[in-house]
Amino acid sequence: MGNSDAAAAAAGILEVRNRQIAAVHEVTQVLFTKLALDDRIRDALRLAMAAVGATAGSIYLHREADDALVFEYVVGPADSAGLLGQALPSSEGIAGKVFRSGATVIENDVRQSPQHRHDIGEAVGFVTRNMVTAPLKTLDGDPVGVMQVLNKEDGDFGADDVEVLEIVAAIAATAIENAGLQREAQVAAVARAVGDLSHDIKNKVAPISMVVDLLRPDLDSMFAAIDRLCADGPDAMAASLRNATSVVRSEYEEHCDIVKEQVAAVQEHTKRIADVLKGIATEPQIEPVEAQPLIDEQVRRLEPVARANGIELSSHVEGVPCLVPLDQFFLASAVYNLINNAIPETPPGGSVIVTTRYVAEGEFPNGNCLEIRVTDTGRGMPGHVLDRILRGDATSTKPGGTGLGTKIVYNAVRAHRGVFVGKSEVGRGTTFAMILPLTTRIGG
């Protein structure tokens, strides 16, 4: 090789290195100067695409609940936004191959790849020609997802492109991991604050039970006096009195019971939070339980709330009820929160349906399971919001909401080694389902 050839080769290597350094510099600035994680990761993906000359890109994040890879970020043609929130099993596609192996894969002719899922891109009108897929891993090497760039503008992807993408992927994975740690710290801070207030909370709600205990005999006495008046007075007056008091007379005992039960539930919740903060682990107490009475009880508690909002709340059972290994407190809290979250999302005239399904035959999660499904005819939510809920992020679509209700459901499902799934369509409604094993499962 002559001096001119050597100089040209050196210049080419230097250009590649400069491109890599520039990409790292820009990505680092993006990831550590912007506040919103979504904006940071999406911009990092755009920079990765620009650095390697790709026309589209996506980031899949792993969803542990159903072992799926979910489109969390997509950059490309306008129609490709329809992929957001879609999921595929982590064992499928080139993305699944990279996620499982932890090794970057170049495919310069995806038509020759048996792993490539042509149907995914084609569903939104995008035809993939070539791609690079790199793993997203934490500092400890645990996989969290994959980054893909597609359709190089000029020619094939090469080793230099892989180096750039792997650098960007490593930095992006670190940002995602740090964001998760930050969320955990925020939740811990909230828990500490609630723990500090738990004593005051218990003191403030205790008088509610006392007032209810005083109110019930007063109402009993009032209705007894009304009955005497009706017996001694004119028929027209008696009819008027009975009509005026019929609703309260028929419902006050149930409402008093609900208030007392909710006060007890608040006290139990605050006690559990305080115990955790003292270092006492709140482990699930799994034992064979009749699930149906627990589920029916939550429906009964929330039926007056649904009725007041003009919503029909109903419950249905499929299959033959049986004993299920459950933590009663975890299950009751999860069902209550699923229904309680659905009611304000549903407009008057709509419905919330709780379906309990027992499947004795087959293999978990398709069989040998208890499925508790809550379906509403409410506002629905975008795919990316649904995905975060299913991954256990405390996400709320309501103004001022914390999202802790869905976090409670997620934690309850995990405590039972179950699966948390859902589907939603904006403007049409949402369904969440907890799928729990009918026999105790060991391990994750």
C-alpha positions as CSV (number, residue, x, y, z in Angstrom):
1,M,0.0,0.0,0.0
2,G,1.4,3.4,-1.0
3,N,1.6,6.4,1.2
4,S,-1.4,8.0,-0.4
5,D,-3.5,4.8,0.1
6,A,-2.4,4.6,3.8
7,A,-3.3,8.3,4.3
8,A,-6.7,7.8,2.7
9,A,-7.4,4.7,4.9
10,A,-6.3,6.7,8.0
11,A,-8.5,9.6,7.0
12,G,-11.4,7.2,6.6
13,I,-10.8,5.7,10.1
14,L,-10.5,9.2,11.6
15,E,-13.8,10.3,10.0
16,V,-15.5,7.3,11.5
17,R,-14.1,8.0,14.9
18,N,-15.1,11.6,14.7
19,R,-18.6,10.6,13.7
20,Q,-18.7,8.3,16.7
21,I,-17.4,10.9,19.1
22,A,-19.9,13.5,17.7
23,A,-22.7,11.0,18.2
24,V,-21.7,10.2,21.8
25,H,-21.3,13.9,22.5
26,E,-24.8,14.8,21.2
27,V,-26.5,11.8,22.8
28,T,-24.9,12.6,26.1
29,Q,-26.1,16.2,25.9
30,V,-29.6,15.1,25.1
31,L,-29.9,12.4,27.8
32,F,-28.5,14.5,30.6
33,T,-29.9,17.9,29.9
34,K,-33.6,17.3,29.1
35,L,-35.9,16.5,32.0
36,A,-38.5,14.2,30.3
37,L,-37.3,10.7,29.7
38,D,-39.5,10.2,26.7
39,D,-38.0,13.3,25.0
40,R,-34.5,12.2,25.9
41,I,-34.8,8.6,24.5
42,R,-36.7,9.7,21.4
43,D,-34.0,12.3,20.6
44,A,-31.3,9.8,21.3
45,L,-32.9,7.4,18.8
46,R,-33.1,10.2,16.2
47,L,-29.4,11.0,16.7
48,A,-28.5,7.3,16.4
49,M,-30.4,7.2,13.1
50,A,-28.7,10.3,11.8
51,A,-25.2,9.0,12.8
52,V,-25.6,5.8,10.7
53,G,-27.8,7.2,8.0
54,A,-30.9,5.3,8.8
55,T,-34.4,6.4,7.8
56,A,-36.4,4.8,10.7
57,G,-35.8,3.4,14.2
58,S,-37.5,2.0,17.2
59,I,-36.9,1.0,20.8
60,Y,-38.5,-2.0,22.4
61,L,-38.6,-2.3,26.2
62,H,-39.2,-5.5,27.9
63,R,-42.5,-6.0,29.8
64,E,-41.9,-8.6,32.5
65,A,-45.6,-9.3,33.2
66,D,-46.1,-11.2,30.0
67,D,-42.4,-11.5,28.8
68,A,-43.0,-9.3,25.8
69,L,-41.1,-6.6,23.9
70,V,-43.1,-3.5,23.5
71,F,-42.7,-0.6,21.0
72,E,-42.0,2.2,23.4
73,Y,-40.4,4.7,20.9
74,V,-40.8,4.8,17.1
75,V,-39.2,7.4,14.7
76,G,-40.0,7.2,11.0
77,P,-42.9,7.7,8.6
78,A,-46.0,9.2,10.1
79,D,-47.9,5.9,10.0
80,S,-45.3,4.1,12.0
81,A,-46.6,5.8,15.2
82,G,-49.4,3.2,15.0
83,L,-46.8,0.7,16.3
84,L,-46.5,2.4,19.7
85,G,-47.7,0.1,22.5
86,Q,-47.7,-3.0,20.3
87,A,-46.0,-6.1,21.7
88,L,-44.4,-9.3,20.5
89,P,-43.2,-12.2,22.6
90,S,-39.6,-11.8,23.6
91,S,-38.7,-15.0,21.8
92,E,-39.9,-13.8,18.4
93,G,-38.3,-11.7,15.6
94,I,-34.8,-10.3,15.3
95,A,-35.6,-8.1,18.3
96,G,-36.3,-11.2,20.4
97,K,-33.1,-12.9,19.2
98,V,-31.0,-9.9,20.2
99,F,-32.8,-9.5,23.5
100,R,-32.2,-13.1,24.4
101,S,-28.6,-13.3,23.2
102,G,-27.4,-9.9,24.2
103,A,-25.5,-9.6,20.9
104,T,-26.0,-7.0,18.1
105,V,-27.2,-8.3,14.8
106,I,-26.8,-6.8,11.3
107,E,-29.3,-7.9,8.6
108,N,-28.6,-6.2,5.3
109,D,-31.2,-8.3,3.5
110,V,-34.1,-9.1,5.9
111,R,-35.8,-11.1,3.2
112,Q,-33.2,-13.8,3.9
113,S,-33.8,-13.8,7.6
114,P,-36.3,-16.4,9.0
115,Q,-36.5,-14.4,12.2
116,H,-37.7,-11.1,10.7
117,R,-41.4,-10.3,11.4
118,H,-42.4,-8.7,8.1
119,D,-46.0,-8.3,9.2
120,I,-45.2,-5.7,11.9
121,G,-43.8,-3.0,9.6
122,E,-46.1,-3.9,6.7
123,A,-49.1,-3.4,9.0
124,V,-48.3,0.4,8.9
125,G,-47.1,0.4,5.4
126,F,-43.4,0.3,6.1
127,V,-41.2,-2.2,4.2
128,T,-37.9,-3.0,5.9
129,R,-34.8,-3.5,3.7
130,N,-32.0,-3.8,6.2
131,M,-31.4,-3.1,9.9
132,V,-29.1,-3.2,12.8
133,T,-30.5,-4.3,16.2
134,A,-28.5,-3.7,19.4
135,P,-29.4,-4.8,22.9
136,L,-30.2,-2.4,25.7
137,K,-28.6,-3.6,28.9
138,T,-28.1,-2.2,32.4
139,L,-24.7,-1.6,33.9
140,D,-25.0,-5.1,35.5
141,G,-25.7,-6.6,32.1
142,D,-29.4,-7.3,32.6
143,P,-31.4,-6.9,29.3
144,V,-34.1,-4.2,29.3
145,G,-34.9,-4.0,25.6
146,V,-33.4,-3.5,22.2
147,M,-32.7,-0.5,19.8
148,Q,-33.3,-0.9,16.1
149,V,-32.4,1.3,13.1
150,L,-33.7,0.5,9.7
151,N,-33.2,1.2,6.0
152,K,-29.8,2.8,5.6
153,E,-30.1,5.6,3.1
154,D,-26.9,4.6,1.1
155,G,-25.9,1.0,0.9
156,D,-25.5,-1.5,3.6
157,F,-24.9,-1.2,7.4
158,G,-21.4,-2.1,8.4
159,A,-19.2,-2.6,11.5
160,D,-18.7,1.2,11.9
161,D,-22.5,1.6,12.2
162,V,-22.6,-1.1,14.8
163,E,-20.0,0.6,16.9
164,V,-22.0,3.9,16.8
165,L,-25.3,2.2,17.6
166,E,-23.9,0.1,20.5
167,I,-22.4,3.3,22.1
168,V,-25.8,5.1,21.8
169,A,-27.7,2.0,23.0
170,A,-25.4,1.7,26.1
171,I,-25.9,5.4,27.0
172,A,-29.7,5.2,26.4
173,A,-30.0,2.0,28.6
174,T,-28.1,3.8,31.4
175,A,-30.6,6.7,31.2
176,I,-33.6,4.3,31.3
177,E,-32.1,2.5,34.3
178,N,-31.4,5.8,36.1
179,A,-35.0,7.0,35.4
180,G,-36.2,3.7,37.0
181,L,-34.1,4.3,40.0
182,Q,-35.3,7.8,40.3
183,R,-38.9,6.7,40.1
184,E,-38.2,4.2,42.9
185,A,-36.6,6.9,45.0
186,Q,-39.7,9.1,44.4
187,V,-42.0,6.3,45.5
188,A,-39.9,5.7,48.6
189,A,-40.1,9.4,49.4
190,V,-43.9,9.3,49.1
191,A,-44.0,6.2,51.3
192,R,-41.9,7.9,54.0
193,A,-44.2,10.9,53.9
194,V,-47.3,8.7,54.2
195,G,-45.6,6.7,57.0
196,D,-44.9,9.9,58.9
197,L,-48.6,10.8,58.6
198,S,-50.0,7.3,59.3
199,H,-50.5,7.9,63.0
200,D,-52.4,11.1,62.2
201,I,-54.4,9.4,59.5
202,K,-55.5,6.6,61.9
203,N,-56.5,9.2,64.5
204,K,-58.5,11.2,62.1
205,V,-60.5,8.4,60.6
206,A,-61.2,6.6,63.9
207,P,-64.0,9.1,64.9
208,I,-65.8,8.3,61.6
209,S,-66.5,4.8,62.9
210,M,-67.7,6.3,66.2
211,V,-70.1,8.7,64.5
212,V,-71.5,5.9,62.3
213,D,-72.1,3.8,65.5
214,L,-74.0,6.7,66.9
215,L,-75.9,7.5,63.7
216,R,-77.2,4.0,63.2
217,P,-79.4,3.8,66.4
218,D,-80.5,7.4,65.9
219,L,-81.8,6.4,62.4
220,D,-83.4,3.2,63.9
221,S,-85.2,5.3,66.4
222,M,-86.3,7.8,63.8
223,F,-87.8,5.1,61.5
224,A,-89.5,3.5,64.5
225,A,-91.2,6.9,65.3
226,I,-92.2,7.3,61.6
227,D,-93.7,3.9,61.7
228,R,-95.8,4.8,64.8
229,L,-97.0,8.0,63.0
230,C,-97.9,6.1,59.9
231,A,-99.9,3.6,62.0
232,D,-101.8,6.3,63.9
233,G,-102.2,8.9,61.2
234,P,-104.2,9.3,58.0
235,D,-103.4,6.9,55.1
236,A,-102.3,9.8,52.8
237,M,-99.8,11.1,55.4
238,A,-98.5,7.6,56.0
239,A,-98.0,7.0,52.3
240,S,-96.1,10.3,52.0
241,L,-93.9,9.6,54.9
242,R,-93.0,6.1,53.7
243,N,-92.3,7.4,50.2
244,A,-90.1,10.2,51.5
245,T,-88.0,7.9,53.7
246,S,-87.9,4.7,51.6
247,V,-84.5,5.3,49.9
248,V,-82.7,6.1,53.2
249,R,-84.5,3.3,55.0
250,S,-83.5,0.7,52.4
251,E,-79.8,1.8,52.1
252,Y,-78.6,3.3,55.4
253,E,-77.5,0.0,57.0
254,E,-75.5,-0.9,53.9
255,H,-73.9,2.5,53.7
256,C,-73.0,2.5,57.3
257,D,-71.3,-0.9,56.9
258,I,-69.4,0.4,53.9
259,V,-68.1,3.4,55.8
260,K,-66.9,1.3,58.7
261,E,-65.3,-1.2,56.4
262,Q,-63.5,1.5,54.5
263,V,-62.2,3.1,57.7
264,A,-60.8,-0.3,58.7
265,A,-59.2,-0.7,55.3
266,V,-57.6,2.8,55.6
267,Q,-56.2,1.8,59.0
268,E,-54.9,-1.5,57.7
269,H,-53.2,0.2,54.7
270,T,-51.5,2.8,56.9
271,K,-50.3,0.1,59.3
272,R,-48.8,-1.9,56.4
273,I,-47.0,1.2,55.1
274,A,-45.7,2.0,58.6
275,D,-44.5,-1.6,59.0
276,V,-42.6,-1.6,55.7
277,L,-40.9,1.7,56.7
278,K,-39.9,0.1,60.0
279,G,-38.2,-2.7,58.0
280,I,-41.0,-5.3,58.5
281,A,-41.6,-6.9,55.1
282,T,-45.2,-7.2,54.1
283,E,-45.0,-10.7,52.5
284,P,-48.1,-12.1,50.9
285,Q,-50.0,-14.5,53.1
286,I,-50.9,-17.1,50.4
287,E,-53.5,-19.7,51.5
288,P,-56.4,-21.5,49.9
289,V,-59.3,-19.0,49.7
290,E,-62.7,-18.7,48.1
291,A,-62.0,-15.8,45.8
292,Q,-65.6,-15.1,44.8
293,P,-66.8,-13.6,48.1
294,L,-63.8,-11.3,48.1
295,I,-64.5,-10.1,44.6
296,D,-68.3,-9.7,45.2
297,E,-67.5,-7.7,48.3
298,Q,-65.5,-5.1,46.3
299,V,-68.4,-4.9,43.8
300,R,-70.9,-4.4,46.6
301,R,-68.7,-1.6,48.1
302,L,-68.4,0.3,44.9
303,E,-71.9,-0.2,43.5
304,P,-73.3,3.0,45.3
305,V,-70.4,5.0,43.8
306,A,-71.1,3.6,40.3
307,R,-74.9,4.3,40.7
308,A,-74.2,7.9,41.8
309,N,-72.2,8.4,38.6
310,G,-74.9,6.9,36.4
311,I,-72.9,3.8,35.6
312,E,-74.1,0.2,35.6
313,L,-71.7,-2.0,37.7
314,S,-72.2,-5.8,37.2
315,S,-70.4,-9.0,38.0
316,H,-70.4,-12.3,36.2
317,V,-68.8,-15.7,36.9
318,E,-67.6,-18.2,34.3
319,G,-66.6,-21.7,35.2
320,V,-66.9,-23.5,38.6
321,P,-65.6,-21.5,41.6
322,C,-62.9,-23.3,43.6
323,L,-60.4,-22.6,46.3
324,V,-57.4,-20.5,45.0
325,P,-54.0,-19.8,46.7
326,L,-54.4,-16.1,47.5
327,D,-53.5,-13.3,49.8
328,Q,-56.9,-12.0,50.7
329,F,-55.8,-8.4,51.4
330,F,-53.7,-8.1,48.2
331,L,-56.5,-9.5,46.0
332,A,-59.3,-7.4,47.6
333,S,-57.1,-4.2,47.2
334,A,-56.4,-5.0,43.6
335,V,-60.0,-5.7,42.6
336,Y,-61.2,-2.6,44.4
337,N,-58.6,-0.4,42.6
338,L,-59.4,-1.9,39.2
339,I,-63.1,-1.1,39.6
340,N,-62.5,2.2,41.4
341,N,-60.2,3.4,38.5
342,A,-62.7,2.3,35.9
343,I,-65.7,4.2,37.3
344,P,-64.4,7.8,36.8
345,E,-63.2,6.9,33.3
346,T,-66.7,5.9,32.3
347,P,-69.3,8.5,31.3
348,P,-72.9,8.3,32.6
349,G,-74.9,5.7,30.9
350,G,-71.8,3.4,30.5
351,S,-70.9,0.2,32.2
352,V,-68.2,-1.5,34.2
353,I,-68.3,-5.3,34.1
354,V,-66.3,-7.5,36.4
355,T,-65.9,-11.0,35.0
356,T,-64.4,-13.8,37.1
357,R,-63.3,-16.8,35.1
358,Y,-62.1,-20.2,36.5
359,V,-60.2,-22.4,34.1
360,A,-59.2,-25.7,35.7
361,E,-57.8,-27.4,32.6
362,G,-54.6,-26.6,30.7
363,E,-51.3,-24.9,31.5
364,F,-50.9,-21.5,33.1
365,P,-51.5,-18.7,32.0
366,N,-53.9,-20.1,29.3
367,G,-55.3,-22.6,31.8
368,N,-55.1,-23.6,35.4
369,C,-55.9,-20.1,36.3
370,L,-58.3,-17.6,37.9
371,E,-58.9,-14.6,35.6
372,I,-60.4,-11.4,37.0
373,R,-61.3,-9.1,34.2
374,V,-62.6,-5.5,34.6
375,T,-64.0,-4.0,31.4
376,D,-65.3,-0.4,31.1
377,T,-66.9,1.6,28.3
378,G,-64.9,4.6,29.1
379,R,-62.4,7.0,27.5
380,G,-59.7,4.4,26.8
381,M,-56.0,5.3,26.6
382,P,-53.1,5.3,24.1
383,G,-51.0,2.2,23.7
384,H,-47.9,3.7,25.4
385,V,-49.9,4.6,28.5
386,L,-51.4,1.2,28.7
387,D,-47.9,-0.4,28.4
388,R,-46.5,1.6,31.3
389,I,-49.4,0.6,33.5
390,L,-48.8,-3.1,32.6
391,R,-45.1,-2.7,33.4
392,G,-45.9,-1.4,36.9
393,D,-45.2,2.3,36.3
394,A,-47.4,4.5,38.5
395,T,-49.3,6.2,35.7
396,S,-52.5,8.1,35.9
397,T,-54.7,9.6,33.1
398,K,-56.8,11.6,35.5
399,P,-55.9,15.2,36.5
400,G,-54.2,15.1,39.9
401,G,-54.1,11.3,39.9
402,T,-51.0,9.5,41.2
403,G,-51.4,6.2,39.4
404,L,-50.8,4.3,42.7
405,G,-54.0,2.4,42.2
406,T,-52.7,0.6,39.1
407,K,-49.3,0.1,40.9
408,I,-51.3,-1.7,43.7
409,V,-52.8,-4.0,41.1
410,Y,-49.4,-4.7,39.5
411,N,-47.8,-5.5,42.9
412,A,-50.7,-7.8,43.8
413,V,-50.4,-9.8,40.5
414,R,-46.6,-10.1,41.1
415,A,-47.2,-11.3,44.7
416,H,-49.3,-14.2,43.3
417,R,-46.8,-14.9,40.5
418,G,-49.5,-14.1,38.0
419,V,-49.8,-12.1,34.8
420,F,-51.2,-8.6,34.3
421,V,-52.6,-7.9,30.9
422,G,-54.9,-5.3,29.3
423,K,-56.2,-3.7,26.1
424,S,-57.6,-0.3,25.4
425,E,-59.1,1.7,22.6
426,V,-59.3,5.5,22.8
427,G,-63.0,6.5,23.0
428,R,-64.2,2.9,23.3
429,G,-63.0,1.6,26.7
430,T,-60.4,-0.5,28.5
431,T,-60.1,-4.0,29.9
432,F,-57.6,-5.0,32.5
433,A,-57.2,-8.6,33.6
434,M,-55.3,-10.3,36.4
435,I,-54.5,-13.9,35.6
436,L,-53.6,-15.9,38.7
437,P,-52.5,-19.5,39.1
438,L,-54.9,-22.0,40.6
439,T,-51.9,-23.8,42.1
440,T,-49.0,-22.1,43.9
441,R,-46.1,-21.3,41.6
442,I,-42.6,-21.2,42.8
443,G,-40.2,-18.6,41.4
444,G,-40.7,-15.8,39.0
